[in-house]
Amino acid sequence: MAVPAESAFAVLTPPGRGGIAVIRCVGPVAEAGLAKCFRPAQASRLPQGGMPTPPLRGHASPHSQHAHGNSAVGMPPPGCLAYGHIADADGRPLDEVILYNVGAGAVRKSPAASAAGSRVAGSIFEINCHGGPAAVRAVCDRLAAAGLREVDADRLMELECLPRITRDARRALRRAFTPLAGRILLDQLSGALSRAITEILAALAAGGGETYLAPGEHTGGRTFAGAPNAPYSQGAKYNTAADVLAAIDALLGRWRTCGRFLADPPRIVIAGRANAGKSTLLNRLVGAERAITSAAPGTTRDYIEAEAALDGVPVVLIDTAGLRDPGGEIERQGIERARAELARAAVVVYLIDAAEGPTPEDEATLASLGSRVIVGLSKIDSRLAASQRRARFPLALSALTGEGVPALVAAVLEKLGWQAYRPGAAAPFTADQAAALAAAREDLAAGRMDAAAQRLMSLLQ
């Protein structure tokens, strides 16, 4: 018996209250299922960039099945929008929606054939409904009753047979919390990384061995084992084996200086003695009153974690309890947690009160942190720092007024190894992508072209 292709839907927007929710439907029976519950409103059909077309309720129209062959009556044709309602089995409206017909796409068969990667053609639709939990649940329940299975967003991407980089980019975009991170990931979603890998594969195909982008063809030529700087490919972007290695090195360089921050935003710990201005600095960097501040030492008893953007770069900031002899069990536990956060931090910003200077305990802590630490002389707004302290700790700042904070941000980004991103550049953004590229480079350097090509191809599948 033939294994049917799966038709399913998933809510793409995060759970909770919102203005709009997006529900994506895919599969061979997606259109038929939606036709059971979607009711177009009068003059609602809005082709992209066009004017409303005549009403569709109850009869065919120029945009219906008679004109487009594969569109059910009342459903928008590929590339078009329709305004209407999702209705229950008795025709009563459940929610006001805009329905977009994305078009046809490949869909995996399921359940058994999915493992083998078998594919069939299917329809893809997106529903924009109200974002309240009750409205979303009502629409989802109606879609399930119409024959579509509810899955999560990751499973839906697998059913759509989306390429690996596309799936990775969509997942990362759901977690991105800075505009810069979003722009970089959108560049990769639009094909920047895929094109860079394809260009490398094209050079390998022209340079010798199999033709990896057009199975069955064979071009011959030079191999990597031999003369790395000899002419390698006249038609591809990279003309020598050394050029190809340099191209992979460039991608790995962007991983280290850019992409890894998107996959796992670095943890920046703000540490120091009690009442050194740590909480005020966290609030300044976050742009909101996330931590309670007070002139009384020991206000922060536990660490506080907050997402922030440092010149657009996503980071996680941690405000910790002041390092001192604890005054009780709760404060002792807070200091222990502070030290645990210090151990796992990518960078530590250690604040020293400008008026008091460093203590022996400060010196011991700074020595234990090594090269990860940036020392800031804090509270320069209210207390005069001694000249010798300013000479030893030139990074002086006031979290209260903002003086010196831009210099601190620049120092943190330099310590992290961040480099400015060139718009449109290819940048690996997951640890798996970086590992595959590093392994492919090792294979190429050893002359194993076929193995390298297979690793690179796996990124495009």
FENKAQUI-V132264 format. One line per field, one symbol per residue. ss: DSSP state (H for helix, E for strand, - for the rest). A space follows every 10 residues. Layout:
# FENKAQUI-V132264
ss->???
This chain:
# FENKAQUI-V132264
ss->----E--EEE E--------E EEEEEEE--H HHHHHHHEEE EEEEEEE--- -E-------- ----HHHH-- ---------E EEEEEEE--- --EEEEEEEE EEEEEEEEE- -HHHHH--EE EEEEEEEEEE --HHHHHHHH HHHHH---EE --HHHHHHH- ---HHHHHHH HHHHH---HH HHHHHHHHH- -HHHHHHHHH HHHHHHH--E -------E-- ---------- ---------- HHHHHHHHHH HHHHHHHHHH HHH--EEEEE EE-----HHH HHHHHH---- ---------- ---EEEEEEE --EEEEEEE- --------HH HHHHHHHHHH HHHH--EEEE EEE------H HHHHHHHHHH HHEEEEEE-- ------HHHH HH---E---- ----HHHHHH HHHHHH---- ---------- HHHHHHHHHH HHHHH---HH HHHHHHHHHH -
